[in-house]
Amino acid sequence: MFIFGITERVLQTSQHGQFFCPNCQVTTTYAECRRKSYLHIFFIPLIPCDNDPAGIQCCNCLSEYDDPSVSEYNQQALATWQCSQCKRTWPETNVRCPICKIRPDAIEE
């Protein structure tokens, strides 16, 4: 039985965009991610050891890509729109403003 060891986790950052995922075969959203290692005791992560960039992760199929050629292939910044009421900027994938409940075409739901 292992009492201690190292656990590795991949965590998404707030950086998002769109790219062509080779696994899904569709243009979809990606998130940049970081790989964190923790020293654990009884499978409880206690002490962070490393914090390395891990590349990008497809938000659709959760496939990870470390190869820079995949991350640059068809990569685009995620388009945004601004709410007419609260003036906050939201990604194009949001159907409506989560705060005001107004759609991009200014129709209230």
C-alpha positions as CSV (number, residue, x, y, z in Angstrom):
1,M,0.0,0.0,0.0
2,F,1.4,3.4,-1.0
3,I,1.2,6.0,1.8
4,F,2.7,8.9,-0.2
5,G,3.5,9.8,-3.7
6,I,3.1,12.5,-6.4
7,T,-0.2,13.3,-8.1
8,E,-0.4,15.2,-11.4
9,R,-3.5,17.3,-12.4
10,V,-4.3,19.3,-15.5
11,L,-6.1,22.5,-14.7
12,Q,-7.7,24.9,-17.3
13,T,-6.8,28.6,-17.3
14,S,-9.1,31.4,-18.2
15,Q,-7.5,31.7,-21.7
16,H,-9.9,30.3,-24.3
17,G,-10.2,30.4,-28.1
18,Q,-11.3,28.3,-31.1
19,F,-9.3,25.7,-33.1
20,F,-9.9,22.6,-35.2
21,C,-9.6,19.6,-32.9
22,P,-8.0,16.6,-34.7
23,N,-9.8,14.2,-32.4
24,C,-13.4,15.6,-32.7
25,Q,-12.9,16.7,-36.4
26,V,-14.8,19.9,-35.7
27,T,-13.9,23.5,-34.9
28,T,-14.5,23.9,-31.2
29,T,-13.4,25.8,-28.1
30,Y,-10.1,25.2,-26.4
31,A,-8.7,26.2,-23.1
32,E,-5.0,26.7,-22.2
33,C,-4.0,24.5,-19.3
34,R,-1.3,24.0,-16.8
35,R,0.0,20.8,-15.4
36,K,0.4,20.8,-11.6
37,S,2.1,18.2,-9.5
38,Y,1.3,17.6,-5.8
39,L,2.9,15.6,-3.1
40,H,0.1,13.5,-1.6
41,I,-0.3,11.4,1.5
42,F,-3.1,8.8,1.5
43,F,-4.2,10.3,-1.9
44,I,-4.8,13.8,-0.4
45,P,-2.8,16.4,-2.3
46,L,-0.9,18.5,0.2
47,I,2.2,20.3,-1.2
48,P,2.4,21.7,-4.8
49,C,5.6,20.7,-6.5
50,D,5.6,21.9,-10.1
51,N,3.5,24.2,-12.2
52,D,4.3,23.7,-15.9
53,P,2.4,24.8,-19.0
54,A,0.7,21.8,-20.5
55,G,-0.6,23.2,-23.9
56,I,-4.2,23.3,-24.7
57,Q,-7.3,21.1,-24.0
58,C,-10.3,20.7,-26.2
59,C,-13.4,21.7,-24.2
60,N,-15.5,19.2,-26.3
61,C,-13.6,15.9,-25.9
62,L,-11.1,17.0,-23.2
63,S,-8.2,15.8,-25.4
64,E,-4.8,17.5,-24.5
65,Y,-2.4,18.7,-27.1
66,D,1.2,19.5,-26.1
67,D,2.4,19.8,-29.7
68,P,2.7,23.5,-30.8
69,S,1.7,22.7,-34.4
70,V,-1.7,21.4,-33.2
71,S,-2.3,24.5,-31.0
72,E,-1.4,26.9,-33.8
73,Y,-3.5,25.0,-36.4
74,N,-6.6,27.0,-37.2
75,Q,-6.4,28.8,-33.8
76,Q,-8.5,31.9,-33.5
77,A,-9.4,34.2,-30.7
78,L,-12.9,33.6,-29.4
79,A,-15.3,36.3,-30.7
80,T,-17.1,38.4,-28.2
81,W,-20.2,40.6,-27.9
82,Q,-21.2,43.3,-25.5
83,C,-24.4,43.4,-23.5
84,S,-26.5,46.5,-24.3
85,Q,-27.7,46.9,-20.7
86,C,-24.7,46.1,-18.4
87,K,-22.0,46.8,-21.0
88,R,-20.1,43.6,-20.0
89,T,-18.3,41.6,-22.7
90,W,-19.2,37.9,-23.2
91,P,-17.9,35.2,-25.5
92,E,-19.9,34.5,-28.7
93,T,-20.8,31.1,-27.3
94,N,-23.0,32.7,-24.6
95,V,-26.5,32.8,-25.9
96,R,-27.5,35.6,-23.5
97,C,-26.0,37.8,-20.8
98,P,-26.0,35.7,-17.6
99,I,-26.7,38.9,-15.5
100,C,-29.3,40.8,-17.5
101,K,-30.8,37.9,-19.4
102,I,-30.5,39.8,-22.7
103,R,-29.5,38.2,-26.0
104,P,-26.8,39.7,-28.3
105,D,-29.6,41.0,-30.5
106,A,-31.0,43.0,-27.5
107,I,-34.1,40.8,-27.0
108,E,-34.9,40.2,-23.4
109,E,-35.9,36.7,-22.4
